Amino acid sequence: MAKCTHIAVGHRGDVKTHTVCSEIRAFVQAGKKGKDVREKFTKTPYGWPRDTIDGALIVLMLAGELRATLNHKPVTVRELPQNQIGQANFYVDHPPLDMGQRMELKVLFNILSINCPVGKEDEAAGTFLEAALETSDKAGGEAPLPEKPAVQYIRELRALSGSQQLSQILEKKDQLRKDLEEWKRRSEAIQKKLPAWKELNSLLDLSTGLSDLAQRREQVESILNERKLLTDPDIIPELSSNLVDALRKALQHTRTALETAHAAEKDELDKNSAWQKTPEEKKKTLQLKHGLSLDPAPALGSPEDVQHALKTRTLDARDLEVSALPERFRAAATEAAQLLEPKIRRVKLPPGNFKAEADIEKWLTDVETLLKQEVKKGPIML
């Protein structure tokens, strides 16, 4: 136990009113190391002996005005040798809570559903502050979510302990109540709106090939860059609905183009003399081999149907399918002709640019020369 110099001889009344104790207590407040207390009060204008300073610290601890920790562990007066006072940390201790204050804490902690039995406020406070930080963490985040709230004051509360912590929580109860209610509201709104945001981005990822994709992407990026997920009115459902409608129309357009091109190519193939002479079973084989049959039109009634159709085949892939139809039917016609005339070959005509009649005549002459040369090698088809 530290040696206690009798600093208060002749002093009657509260120890806090003694000059030395009062000055030291005021200096310690939220926390000071013993060596810092000694250094301050041994110097001018105080000039007090070190034993007097040590004695004041001990008296204040005995009076319940200060508490001390050594190596981060609470210590009593008996556990604090005078030669270790310099290494100890001292804190102003706060008086125990009255019943009214305990009930205020109970009501505050209940905002986060933290149970707070009477006499267990210290334990409940730690749980409450951790839960408060978790709640704040859910109230913001990466864009398009709002920024996470400022919670430094809660971290500072968490660093305290005992009656001092509880007292400070009570001092900030109005701010805590206001912040927690707002963070809970924001957290619930985020959980409600985040799925719609993710769906909008999924739709956007499937929209390659849409004519106004750049404009729609700008609208979505503005929500991201300006952190407007929680903005009222909520524009995300409207953007998603409009995008689904545009994608549905684009899918219907490509389907119409596919069916029109397919009908034209099929009609042309049916008129082909070699195809007409091909047995039906062989026709079925060639149709299957060259992919001449149309798949059923995709269901497009619901947003889920539209997404499924695009995940199965993108708009660009569907456009390529339309462009590839003529070559598929030509390949089938060529193979049908080769079945009848095994040596027949397909000859590809040269490209041409025509600005005058002379250009056409020259191209025709070139084509005639090419065909005559090729037909000498065997049967040909175009």
C-alpha positions as CSV (number, residue, x, y, z in Angstrom):
1,M,0.0,0.0,0.0
2,A,1.2,3.5,-0.8
3,K,2.4,5.7,2.0
4,C,-0.3,8.3,2.8
5,T,1.0,11.7,3.9
6,H,-1.5,13.5,6.1
7,I,-2.4,16.3,3.7
8,A,-5.7,17.1,5.3
9,V,-4.8,17.7,8.9
10,G,-7.3,20.1,10.3
11,H,-9.5,19.9,7.2
12,R,-13.1,19.2,7.9
13,G,-15.6,18.4,5.1
14,D,-15.6,16.8,1.7
15,V,-12.2,15.7,0.6
16,K,-12.9,17.3,-2.8
17,T,-12.9,20.8,-1.1
18,H,-9.3,20.4,0.1
19,T,-7.1,22.6,-2.1
20,V,-4.5,19.8,-3.0
21,C,-7.2,17.2,-3.6
22,S,-9.4,19.6,-5.5
23,E,-6.6,20.7,-7.9
24,I,-5.4,17.1,-8.5
25,R,-8.9,15.8,-9.1
26,A,-9.6,18.6,-11.6
27,F,-6.4,17.8,-13.4
28,V,-7.0,14.0,-13.6
29,Q,-10.6,14.1,-15.0
30,A,-10.9,11.6,-17.8
31,G,-7.4,10.1,-17.1
32,K,-3.8,10.9,-16.2
33,K,-0.7,8.9,-15.4
34,G,0.7,9.2,-11.9
35,K,4.0,10.6,-13.2
36,D,2.2,13.3,-15.1
37,V,0.3,14.3,-12.0
38,R,3.6,14.5,-10.0
39,E,5.3,16.5,-12.8
40,K,2.6,19.1,-12.9
41,F,2.2,19.7,-9.2
42,T,5.9,19.6,-8.2
43,K,6.5,22.5,-10.5
44,T,5.7,26.2,-10.2
45,P,3.1,27.6,-9.3
46,Y,2.3,24.6,-7.0
47,G,5.7,23.3,-5.8
48,W,4.1,20.5,-3.7
49,P,6.3,17.7,-2.3
50,R,5.9,14.4,-4.1
51,D,4.7,12.7,-1.0
52,T,1.9,15.2,-0.7
53,I,0.8,14.6,-4.2
54,D,0.9,10.8,-3.7
55,G,-1.0,11.2,-0.5
56,A,-3.7,13.2,-2.3
57,L,-4.1,10.5,-4.9
58,I,-4.5,7.9,-2.2
59,V,-7.0,9.9,-0.2
60,L,-9.0,10.6,-3.4
61,M,-9.1,6.8,-4.1
62,L,-10.1,6.0,-0.5
63,A,-12.9,8.6,-0.8
64,G,-14.1,7.0,-4.0
65,E,-13.3,10.1,-6.1
66,L,-10.6,8.4,-8.1
67,R,-10.0,4.9,-9.5
68,A,-6.7,3.5,-10.7
69,T,-5.4,0.9,-13.1
70,L,-2.0,-0.6,-13.3
71,N,-0.9,-2.5,-16.5
72,H,-4.5,-2.0,-17.7
73,K,-6.0,-3.8,-14.6
74,P,-8.0,-2.1,-11.9
75,V,-6.2,-1.8,-8.6
76,T,-7.2,-0.8,-5.1
77,V,-5.3,1.3,-2.7
78,R,-3.8,-1.8,-1.0
79,E,-2.7,-3.1,-4.4
80,L,-0.9,0.1,-5.3
81,P,2.7,0.5,-3.8
82,Q,3.9,4.0,-3.7
83,N,6.8,3.2,-6.0
84,Q,4.3,2.3,-8.7
85,I,2.1,5.3,-8.4
86,G,4.0,7.0,-11.3
87,Q,3.1,4.1,-13.6
88,A,-0.5,3.9,-12.6
89,N,-3.4,5.6,-14.5
90,F,-5.9,7.6,-12.5
91,Y,-9.4,8.5,-13.5
92,V,-12.1,10.6,-11.8
93,D,-14.8,8.1,-10.6
94,H,-18.4,9.0,-10.9
95,P,-21.0,8.4,-8.2
96,P,-23.3,5.4,-8.5
97,L,-26.4,5.8,-10.6
98,D,-29.7,6.4,-8.9
99,M,-32.8,4.4,-9.8
100,G,-34.1,7.1,-12.2
101,Q,-30.8,7.0,-14.1
102,R,-30.8,3.2,-14.3
103,M,-34.3,3.3,-15.8
104,E,-33.2,5.9,-18.4
105,L,-30.4,3.5,-19.4
106,K,-32.8,0.6,-19.6
107,V,-35.1,2.5,-21.9
108,L,-32.2,3.6,-24.1
109,F,-30.7,0.2,-24.3
110,N,-34.1,-1.3,-25.3
111,I,-33.9,0.7,-28.6
112,L,-31.5,-2.0,-29.7
113,S,-33.2,-4.8,-27.7
114,I,-30.4,-5.0,-25.2
115,N,-31.6,-6.4,-21.9
116,C,-30.5,-4.4,-18.9
117,P,-31.2,-6.0,-15.4
118,V,-30.8,-3.6,-12.5
119,G,-27.3,-3.7,-11.2
120,K,-25.9,-5.0,-14.5
121,E,-25.7,-1.7,-16.3
122,D,-22.0,-1.9,-16.8
123,E,-22.3,-5.2,-18.8
124,A,-25.3,-4.0,-20.8
125,A,-23.5,-0.8,-21.7
126,G,-20.7,-2.6,-23.4
127,T,-23.1,-4.8,-25.4
128,F,-25.2,-1.7,-26.2
129,L,-22.3,0.3,-27.6
130,E,-21.1,-2.6,-29.7
131,A,-24.7,-3.0,-31.1
132,A,-24.8,0.7,-31.8
133,L,-21.6,0.5,-33.9
134,E,-23.0,-2.5,-35.8
135,T,-26.2,-0.6,-36.4
136,S,-24.3,2.4,-37.8
137,D,-22.3,0.1,-40.0
138,K,-25.5,-1.1,-41.6
139,A,-26.7,2.5,-42.2
140,G,-24.2,3.2,-45.0
141,G,-21.4,1.8,-47.1
142,E,-20.1,1.7,-50.6
143,A,-22.0,3.6,-53.3
144,P,-24.9,3.8,-54.0
145,L,-25.4,3.5,-50.3
146,P,-25.0,6.7,-48.2
147,E,-21.8,7.3,-46.4
148,K,-21.4,5.5,-43.1
149,P,-22.3,7.7,-40.1
150,A,-19.8,9.4,-38.0
151,V,-19.4,7.3,-34.8
152,Q,-16.3,8.7,-33.1
153,Y,-18.3,9.7,-30.1
154,I,-19.5,6.1,-29.6
155,R,-15.9,4.8,-29.8
156,E,-15.0,7.3,-27.2
157,L,-17.8,6.1,-25.0
158,R,-16.7,2.5,-25.5
159,A,-13.2,3.4,-24.3
160,L,-14.6,4.5,-20.9
161,S,-15.7,2.1,-18.1
162,G,-17.7,2.0,-15.0
163,S,-19.8,4.8,-13.6
164,Q,-17.9,7.3,-15.9
165,Q,-19.0,5.4,-19.0
166,L,-22.6,5.2,-17.8
167,S,-22.7,8.8,-16.9
168,Q,-21.4,9.9,-20.3
169,I,-23.9,7.6,-22.0
170,L,-26.7,9.4,-20.1
171,E,-25.3,12.8,-21.1
172,K,-25.4,11.7,-24.8
173,K,-28.7,9.8,-24.5
174,D,-30.6,12.2,-26.7
175,Q,-28.0,12.1,-29.5
176,L,-27.8,8.3,-29.2
177,R,-31.6,7.9,-29.4
178,K,-31.8,10.2,-32.4
179,D,-28.9,8.6,-34.2
180,L,-30.0,5.0,-33.5
181,E,-33.5,5.6,-34.8
182,E,-32.2,7.2,-37.9
183,W,-29.6,4.4,-38.5
184,K,-32.3,1.8,-38.0
185,R,-34.5,3.5,-40.5
186,R,-31.7,3.8,-43.1
187,S,-30.7,0.2,-42.5
188,E,-34.3,-1.0,-43.1
189,A,-34.5,1.1,-46.2
190,I,-31.2,-0.2,-47.6
191,Q,-32.4,-3.8,-47.1
192,K,-35.6,-3.0,-48.8
193,K,-34.1,-1.2,-51.8
194,L,-30.8,-3.0,-52.4
195,P,-32.4,-6.0,-54.2
196,A,-34.1,-3.7,-56.7
197,W,-30.8,-2.0,-57.3
198,K,-29.0,-5.3,-57.9
199,E,-31.8,-6.4,-60.3
200,L,-31.5,-3.1,-62.3
201,N,-27.8,-3.7,-62.7
202,S,-28.4,-7.3,-63.8
203,L,-30.8,-6.0,-66.4
204,L,-28.2,-3.5,-67.5
205,D,-25.6,-6.3,-67.9
206,L,-28.1,-8.1,-70.2
207,S,-28.8,-5.0,-72.3
208,T,-25.8,-5.1,-74.7
209,G,-27.1,-4.4,-78.2
210,L,-29.9,-2.0,-77.0
211,S,-29.9,1.1,-79.1
212,D,-30.1,3.6,-76.2
213,L,-27.9,1.6,-73.7
214,A,-25.5,4.5,-73.2
215,Q,-28.3,6.9,-72.0
216,R,-29.7,4.2,-69.7
217,R,-26.3,3.5,-68.3
218,E,-25.8,7.2,-67.5
219,Q,-29.0,7.2,-65.4
220,V,-27.9,4.2,-63.4
221,E,-24.4,5.6,-62.9
222,S,-25.8,8.8,-61.6
223,I,-27.5,6.8,-58.8
224,L,-24.2,5.2,-58.0
225,N,-22.0,8.2,-58.2
226,E,-24.4,10.5,-56.2
227,R,-25.2,7.8,-53.7
228,K,-28.9,8.1,-54.4
229,L,-30.1,4.7,-53.3
230,L,-32.3,6.1,-50.6
231,T,-33.4,9.2,-52.4
232,D,-37.1,9.9,-52.5
233,P,-38.9,9.5,-54.8
234,D,-37.3,6.1,-55.6
235,I,-36.6,6.1,-59.4
236,I,-35.1,2.6,-59.5
237,P,-38.4,0.7,-60.0
238,E,-39.3,3.0,-62.9
239,L,-35.9,2.6,-64.5
240,S,-36.1,-1.2,-64.2
241,S,-39.6,-1.3,-65.6
242,N,-38.7,0.9,-68.6
243,L,-35.6,-1.2,-69.2
244,V,-37.6,-4.4,-69.2
245,D,-40.1,-2.9,-71.7
246,A,-37.3,-1.8,-74.0
247,L,-35.6,-5.2,-73.8
248,R,-39.0,-6.9,-74.4
249,K,-39.6,-4.8,-77.6
250,A,-36.0,-5.5,-78.8
251,L,-36.5,-9.2,-78.3
252,Q,-39.8,-9.1,-80.1
253,H,-38.2,-7.1,-83.0
254,T,-35.4,-9.7,-83.4
255,R,-37.9,-12.5,-83.3
256,T,-40.0,-10.9,-86.0
257,A,-36.8,-10.3,-88.1
258,L,-35.8,-13.9,-87.6
259,E,-39.2,-15.3,-88.6
260,T,-39.4,-13.1,-91.6
261,A,-35.9,-14.0,-92.8
262,H,-36.5,-17.7,-92.1
263,A,-39.8,-17.7,-94.1
264,A,-38.0,-16.0,-97.1
265,E,-35.1,-18.4,-97.0
266,K,-37.3,-21.4,-96.6
267,D,-39.4,-20.3,-99.6
268,E,-36.3,-19.9,-101.6
269,L,-35.0,-23.3,-100.6
270,D,-38.3,-25.0,-101.4
271,K,-38.0,-23.6,-105.0
272,N,-34.5,-25.1,-105.4
273,S,-34.6,-27.9,-107.9
274,A,-32.0,-30.0,-106.1
275,W,-33.9,-29.6,-102.8
276,Q,-37.1,-30.6,-104.5
277,K,-35.5,-33.9,-105.7
278,T,-34.0,-34.6,-102.2
279,P,-35.9,-37.4,-100.3
280,E,-37.8,-36.2,-97.2
281,E,-35.7,-38.2,-94.8
282,K,-32.6,-36.6,-96.1
283,K,-34.2,-33.2,-96.0
284,K,-34.8,-33.7,-92.3
285,T,-31.2,-34.7,-91.8
286,L,-30.0,-31.6,-93.6
287,Q,-32.4,-29.3,-91.8
288,L,-31.1,-30.6,-88.5
289,K,-27.4,-30.5,-89.5
290,H,-27.6,-26.9,-90.7
291,G,-30.0,-25.6,-88.0
292,L,-32.8,-24.6,-90.3
293,S,-35.6,-25.1,-87.7
294,L,-36.8,-22.3,-85.6
295,D,-36.8,-22.6,-81.8
296,P,-40.1,-21.7,-80.1
297,A,-40.5,-18.0,-79.4
298,P,-39.3,-17.1,-75.9
299,A,-41.9,-16.2,-73.2
300,L,-41.7,-12.5,-72.5
301,G,-44.6,-11.8,-70.2
302,S,-42.8,-11.1,-67.0
303,P,-39.5,-9.4,-66.1
304,E,-38.2,-12.8,-65.1
305,D,-39.1,-14.2,-68.6
306,V,-37.3,-11.3,-70.3
307,Q,-34.1,-11.9,-68.1
308,H,-34.3,-15.7,-68.8
309,A,-34.6,-15.1,-72.6
310,L,-31.5,-12.8,-72.6
311,K,-29.5,-15.1,-70.4
312,T,-30.2,-17.9,-72.9
313,R,-29.2,-15.7,-75.9
314,T,-28.2,-12.1,-75.9
315,L,-29.6,-9.4,-78.3
316,D,-26.4,-9.4,-80.3
317,A,-26.4,-13.2,-80.6
318,R,-30.0,-13.0,-81.8
319,D,-29.1,-10.4,-84.4
320,L,-26.2,-12.7,-85.6
321,E,-28.7,-15.6,-85.9
322,V,-30.8,-13.5,-88.3
323,S,-27.6,-12.6,-90.3
324,A,-26.5,-16.2,-90.4
325,L,-29.7,-17.7,-91.8
326,P,-29.0,-17.1,-95.5
327,E,-25.7,-18.9,-95.3
328,R,-27.3,-21.8,-93.4
329,F,-29.9,-22.3,-96.1
330,R,-27.3,-22.0,-98.9
331,A,-25.2,-24.6,-97.2
332,A,-28.2,-27.0,-97.1
333,A,-29.0,-26.3,-100.7
334,T,-25.4,-26.9,-101.7
335,E,-25.2,-30.2,-99.9
336,A,-28.6,-31.3,-101.4
337,A,-27.2,-30.5,-104.9
338,Q,-24.0,-32.5,-104.1
339,L,-26.0,-35.5,-103.2
340,L,-27.5,-35.5,-106.6
341,E,-24.4,-34.4,-108.4
342,P,-21.4,-35.3,-106.1
343,K,-18.9,-33.3,-108.1
344,I,-20.9,-30.1,-108.1
345,R,-19.2,-27.1,-106.4
346,R,-20.5,-23.8,-105.2
347,V,-18.9,-20.7,-106.8
348,K,-18.9,-17.5,-105.0
349,L,-19.4,-14.4,-107.1
350,P,-17.0,-11.5,-106.8
351,P,-18.1,-8.3,-105.0
352,G,-18.8,-5.2,-107.1
353,N,-19.2,-1.4,-106.7
354,F,-21.3,0.2,-109.4
355,K,-21.3,4.0,-110.3
356,A,-22.1,3.7,-114.0
357,E,-23.4,1.2,-116.5
358,A,-19.8,0.5,-117.6
359,D,-19.1,-0.8,-114.1
360,I,-22.0,-3.2,-114.4
361,E,-20.9,-4.4,-117.8
362,K,-17.3,-5.0,-116.6
363,W,-18.6,-6.9,-113.5
364,L,-20.8,-9.1,-115.7
365,T,-17.9,-9.8,-118.0
366,D,-15.7,-10.8,-115.1
367,V,-18.5,-13.0,-113.7
368,E,-19.0,-14.7,-117.2
369,T,-15.2,-15.3,-117.4
370,L,-15.1,-16.8,-113.9
371,L,-18.1,-19.1,-114.5
372,K,-16.8,-20.4,-117.8
373,Q,-13.4,-21.1,-116.2
374,E,-15.1,-23.0,-113.2
375,V,-17.6,-24.9,-115.2
376,K,-14.7,-26.4,-117.2
377,K,-13.6,-28.0,-114.0
378,G,-17.0,-29.6,-113.3
379,P,-20.6,-28.9,-112.4
380,I,-21.1,-25.7,-110.4
381,M,-23.9,-23.8,-108.6
382,L,-24.3,-20.4,-107.2
